[in-house]
Amino acid sequence: MPSGAPAHSESVGESEVLRRMTDGCREARVALVTGAAAGLGRAIAEVLCDKGFRCSLLDCRRDVLAAAALEISRRGQVECSVGDVTIAADRDQAVKATLDAFGRVDVLVNNAGISHAEPLLATKPSDWLPVMATNVEAMFFLSQAVIGPMRSQGYGRIINIGSVYGSLGLNGALYASMLAEDTADGPVRQVAYHASKGAVLNMTRELAAAVGRWGITVNSVSPGMFLTEQSRAVANEAVTGALTKLTPLGRMGVPPEVGYAVAFLASDEASFITGVDLRVDGGWSIW
């Protein structure tokens, strides 16, 4: 603390902080990762296993999850649950399965997310609500479900996967060959996705303020332009070329690079970092 600053009467002492960190290290930390069957989620789980974490994987795609779990299990200890993060019973079952398998949950990585593109004036509640349910509501209620166990053990890490588009608008000209700019109902946009990722940023800050007293940190990671199975399938050469050109590092990201950022925030080395958004974007957002 700054010289001369009074000690807070409820502050946790250094010895208690070290005890909490050491207790969990007697066994490998346990991380629950959502949307873990493919893309960024799978890469995050792979990196965490490589770093010594035991991983509980949650995804709604049974066959894809089974194949991913088989591969990831070659890197470390894995448990998996098939479920939809928007369904309360599936969320509760995934947390229970994690506790049953490993006896604790130290890290939650809220990665599962969806998007929807639609002409602006044609967007309907049926387009909007699933995005919010997956990207915001499920993220909060899964966090709520693990906070109890984390509070009991005096230690926890919640890491929410956001996007640079949680704080930036989309330049439609860069995606002109994918998202039509001129339709009868206006330009094709992803307003629900952008709004949801903006909500993720402030929810992260609010949760961090609420649970810090229990030894739990809450942070977000906002990826920039990444090449995943999904982006390779939908983005054409013109789009990827434009996005690459506007990234100061001169390339798009690869999924493990998000995993490395998550692994840092999940580590004991990040014990005094909470309420922050770590952008992993090759400099995309600096201009």
N, C-alpha and C positions, 0 to 999 in steps of 0.2 A: 504494500500500500504506500501512497505518497508519504514522505516524511511529515510527521506531525499529525497525520490523519487518525482519528479515533478508531479503535477497534469496534466492529459491529458485534453487538451482544449475542447475535444468533449465528455468527459465522462458524464454519466448520474448521477445526484446527488442522494444521499441517499433518499431524500424526494420523488423524482420522481419514483425511484424503488418501494418504499413503496406504492405510489399512484397506480401504475400499478397493483401491487399485490392485493391491497384492492378493486380496481374497479371490478375485475373479481370475487371476493369473495362475492359480494353483491348477486349474484346469483351463483348457482352451476356451476363449470367449465364444459365445453363441450368437449368431446373427440370423434373423428372420428376414428374408428377401422376397418381396412380392414382384410378380411379373418376371419370374426368374427363369422361364423356359427358353428364352431367346433374347437377342438384342442386348441392350445395355444391362438388363437384369441378369442375364446369364453371365456376361462378362464380369459384373460386380461380384457375383457368387464365386466365380472362378478365382478372381484376385483375392477375395477374402479367404478362401480355402488355401491358396498358396501362402497367405500370410499367417496361417495357423488357426483360423477361425473354424468352428464347426457351424455348418450352415443348414438352416431349415428353409426349404424352397416352397413358395406358394405360387400357383398359376392355375388358370382355368382350362388350359389345353393339355388334356391328359397324355396323349401320345407324345407330344413335343416335350412335355415335362419329364416323362419317363426316360426319353432318350437323353435329355440334358442331364438329368440326375445321374444316369449311368456314367456319363463322361466326367461330370464334376466329381463324382465319388472317387475317381482315380487321383484326385488332388487332395482330398480330405474327407472328413466324416460328414455325411449328408443325410437329412431326413426330408421327405417331401409330402406336400398336401395338395390335392386337387381341389380348387375352390375359386369362387368368384368374390373378389374383394368388395363388391357392392352388396353382398348378402351377409347379414349379421351373423348367421349361424356358421357360415364358411369362415368368416374372420375368427370367430371364437374357437372353432375347431382347429384352425391353423396355430393359434397361440397355445391351445391345450396340447396339440401334438408336439410342439416345440418343447414345452415344459416336460411332457411325459418322456420324450426322447433324451433330453439333455439336462433336465432339472433346473434350468434357468434360461432367461433370455436377456442378453446384454445389449444387443443392437437390433434396431428395427430399421430396415431400408425400405422406405415407401417408394417403390419404383413403378408399380403398375400404373399405366395411363393410356388414354385413348384420345383421338382427335376426330374432328368432323369438319369437312369443307362443304360449304353450301353458299349459293348466292345470298347476299346480305338480306334482301327483302323476302326471301323464300324460307329463311331459317325458322323452324318450328320448335315448340317445346320438346317434341319427341327427338329432335336433333340435339338440343341444348342440354336436357336433363341427364342423359347417360354420361356425358362428358363430365359434368359437375359431380355426379354420383361417384364416378371412378376416380377422378383426379383430385377431388377436394373432400367430399364426405367420407369416402372409404379411408383416406389418409388420416383424417382426424380420429375416426372411431377405431382404427387399428392402433393408432398411437395411444388412445385412451385405454385400450385393452392390455397393452404391455406396460403402461405406466405403473399399474399396481404392483406387479412382480419386480419391476425396476426399483420402485420406491422401497419395497421390503428389503432388497439387497443393498440399497444405498448407492446404486450405480446404474447408469444406462446411457445409451447413445441412440438418438432418433435422427435419422438422416433422410430428408425428403428430396426426391429428385424433381427439380423444377425445369426451367428452360430459360435461355436468354430472352425468349419471347414472353416471359412473365413480366419483364420491365421494358421491353422494346416493342414498337409497332412493326408490322410486317411490310416490307417494301414489295408491293405486288409485282413491280417490274422485274424483279429477280426470279419470280416464279411464273412469268407470263405464259410459258408453254405448259404449265401444270394447272394454274388457277386462272381461269378466264377473267379478264378485267372488265369486259363489257357484255353483260347479258341483260335480258329484259328485266331481271330482278336485281340488277346491280352487280358489282364485282363479287367473285367467289372469294370468300374469306373463311378464316377459322376462329371466329370471334369467341366461341365458347372455350376453345383450347387456350387462347391467350388470357381470357378472363380467369380461367381456372388456375393457370400457372402464376398469375399475379396474386391470386388468393393464397397459393402455396407459400409465397414469400412472406406475407404478413402473418399467416397462421404459424409459420416457423418461429417468427419473432415472439408472438403471443405465447406459444407453448413454452419457448425457452424461458420467458419471464416467469411463467407459472411453476415450472418444475425444477428449476435450478436448485432450489432449497433442498431437494431430495437427491442431489448428486447426479442428476440427469441433464445431459446437454442435448440441445435440438438445433440442428443446422440444415441448410439446404445446399445442394449441388446443382448448378444450372449449366447443362451442356449447351454448347453451340452447335456447329454443323458437324454431324457424325455420320459415318458410313456404317449402317447396320443392314441386316437382311431386308427390313422394311424400306429403308431409304433407297437401297439399291434397286428395289423392285419398282418404286414409283417415280424416282427422280431420273430425268434424262440427262444426257451429256451437257446440254446447254445450261441446265440449272446447276448441276454440280460444278461446272466450269465457272459460272458466275459466283457461286458461293465460295469456291476456292480462291478466286482472285481477290475477293474482299476480306479474306482472312489473313491478317498480317504474317502469320507463320507460313502461309503459302500452301496449305493443304487442309484437308478435312481431318477430323479426329477419328481415332479408332477406339472401339468400345472399352478395351482395358484401361484407357486413359481416364475414363470416368471411374472405373473400379479403383484406381490408385488414389484418387481424391477421396472416395468413400472410405477406403481403408485407413487413410490418415485421420479423417474425422471420427472413425470408429475406434481409434487407438487411444491408449493412455497418454500418448504424447500430445493429444488435442484436448487434454482435460480442462483447460482454461479457455476454450473457444466455444461460445454458444450464441445462438441468435444471428449467425452470419450466413451470407450466401456466397458460396465459392463458385465463381464462374470458371468453367473449363471449356474455353472457346477459342483458343489459339489467337486471342486478341480481337475477335470479331466485334466485340461491344465497345472497343475503346475509341472508335471513330464513327 
